[in-house]
Amino acid sequence: MAQTLPDTEDAQSTALSSWSSTRPQMENTNPLVEAFTRFNVYLYSKPPNKYVKKVNKSFLHLHLFLYRASKGRIMGHFGRLDAMLLTTTGRKTRLPRTLPVGYVYDNGRYIVCAAPGHFDVPGGPKATHPAWFHNVRATPQVRVDIGPEQFAATARILAGDERERRWREFTEVFPFIAEFQERASRPIPVIEITPDDLDPHEL
């Protein structure tokens, strides 16, 4: 989906806000997921406001409902990327916060990326890490729903060569994530989630 954008900030803002520019490269996906992703890209391309937050919150509630009601059969995939429901502990409220997160599975562990809530807006707000990333940094103990399965796990933020290796693996499965990195001024965090009952001798 990456496009060559005009040089001026006004032209960039127009290109980013254009509905025709939001065509994510997602293979083997259904029209509902593609439309959902495309609409989110359109929202991410604009400065955040109360209306956008309300729309995103409505989509989040719908996503959680459909995922849980269908045990992951609906809204359980983003193209080739599988999706989990990740529950973190709010770093300020200490309340559980649940949201869908795409993951790559590898040898008993789950690799996720903390994509920003919006792109860098030319002349406006810069992309920031999502709230759930700050939650796991403060409290790495999480709960995970994958289909009908639920389990406790621990999140670990990756750095250095390990982060780069996992980032490459993630983008190979879900190339669209690179669009966020191209339009964000800071590296997107990569997190490894390990089930608490994982036996290291079985790896």
N, C-alpha and C positions, 0 to 999 in steps of 0.2 A: 504494500500500500504506500510505501514511502514515495513522496513526490518532490519534485524540484519546485520550491516556492519562490515567489518574487522577492526582491531585495528589500523593499520598503516595508515598514511596520504595518501601514494601512493595508497594503496588498496582502501581507502575510495574514493579517487578521481576517480579511475577506476570504482568503483561500481556506484557512482553518475552519471558518464558520460555515463554509459552503456544504450543503447536504450532499452535493455530487462528489465531494472529495472524500467522503467517509465510506469507502468501500474496502473493508478489511479482507485480507487474504486468508481465508479460512477454508481448509479442505475438508471434505467429507462431513459437512455439517448440515443441519436442517434449516429451512427458511426462518423459523422462529428464533433460533439462536443467532443466526446471521443478522436478522433485523434488530434483535435486542442489542447485539454488539455494535452494530452500525449506529444506532440511536445514541448509545453511550459515548461513542467516539464524537458524535456531533455535540453532545453535552460537554464532554471533556475539552472541546476546542473553544469554549467560551469561558469568560470569567465566572466564577461561582457566584450564585445569588440564592435567595430564599426559594425561588421557584424551582431552580435546578435541584436544590437539596430535597425539596418535597417530592419531586419526580423520582429522584434516585431512591429515596426512602420507600416510596410506593413500589418501585421495581424490586427493591430488596425484600420487602414483605411478600410480594408475589412469588419471587424466586424461592424463598425459604419454604413457603407453603407448598408449592408444586414439588419441590425436591423431597420434602418430608412425606407428603401424601402419597407420592409414587415410589418412595424408597430409592430415590436417585435415578429412576428411569426417565423422568422428565427434568430438564435443566441440570442433568448430571454430566454434561459434556460441553466443551467449547471447541468445536472442531475436533482435532485429534487429542485435545487436552481433556483429561478427566477432571471432575470437580468434586470437592469435599465441602462440608460445612464446618468451618473452623470457629470454635468458641474460645474467646480470650477473656481475660479479666480486665475491666476498665481500670486504667492506672489511677484515675481520680475518683471515680464512683465506686470502684470495687464490685461492680455489677457485671454479670456475664454479657458478652457482646458476640453475636453470631453473624457470620456473613459467608457467602460462597467464595471459594478460592480454588483456582485451577492448580493442578499439581502434576508432577512427573514422579512415577514410582520407580525406585531403584533399590533392590536388595534389602527390602524390609523398611526402607525409609521413604519419606515423601518430600519432594523439593517444590517449594512455592516461591513466588516473586511478589514483592510488595509494590505493585504499580501505584503511581500517584493518583490522587482523586481527580486531577485535571492536568492538561498539558501546560507548559509555559505559555503564557499569553503575551504576545508582543506588546510591549509598553504597559503590561499589567502584572498580575500576580504570577509568581513563579510556582512551579509544581512542588509539592511537599509530600513527605512520606505519609501514608495513610495512618489513621488512628490505630488500627489493629497492630501495625508494626511497632508503634510506641508501647502498646499494651504488652506484646510478647517480650520486648526488650526489658520492661519493668518486671513482668511475671511470665517466665518461659513455660510454665505449666499450662497446658491447653487441653481441650476436648475436641475430638474429631468425629464427624459423622461421614461415613462413606457408604452410600446405599443404605441397607438396613443395619449396618455394623456401626457400633459406637465404641470408642476407647479413649483412655487418657494418654497424653503424649507430652513430650518436651520439645520446645522449639530452640533452635540454635542458629544465630545469625552468622553466616559464612563470610570469610574475608580472604584477601590475597588470591593465590592460585586456585584454592579450593572454590572460592566464589566464582572465578572466571570459568573454571571447568563446568560447574553446575549451570552457570548462565548460558554457556554454549549448548549444553544438553537441553535446557528449557526452550531456548529459541529454535532449536531444531524441530521440536515437537510443536511449538506454537510461535511461528515467525512473527505474528502480529504484535507480540510483546515488544519487539524491537522498535515499533512505532512510538511507544511511550518513551523509550530511552532516547530516541532521536529528538523528541520534543520536550525533554526534561533536562534541567541544568545540573542534576546530581545523579550519581549512579543509583540504579534501582536495587534495593536490598534483595538478597537471595537467602532464603531460610530453609534449613533442614528440620523436618519434624519426625521425631523418632518415637514410636509407641513405647510406653513405659514397660510393657511386658515383653518387649523384644529380647530374645535370648541371643547374646553375641556369639555363642558357640554354634548357632544355627546358620550364621552368615557364611 
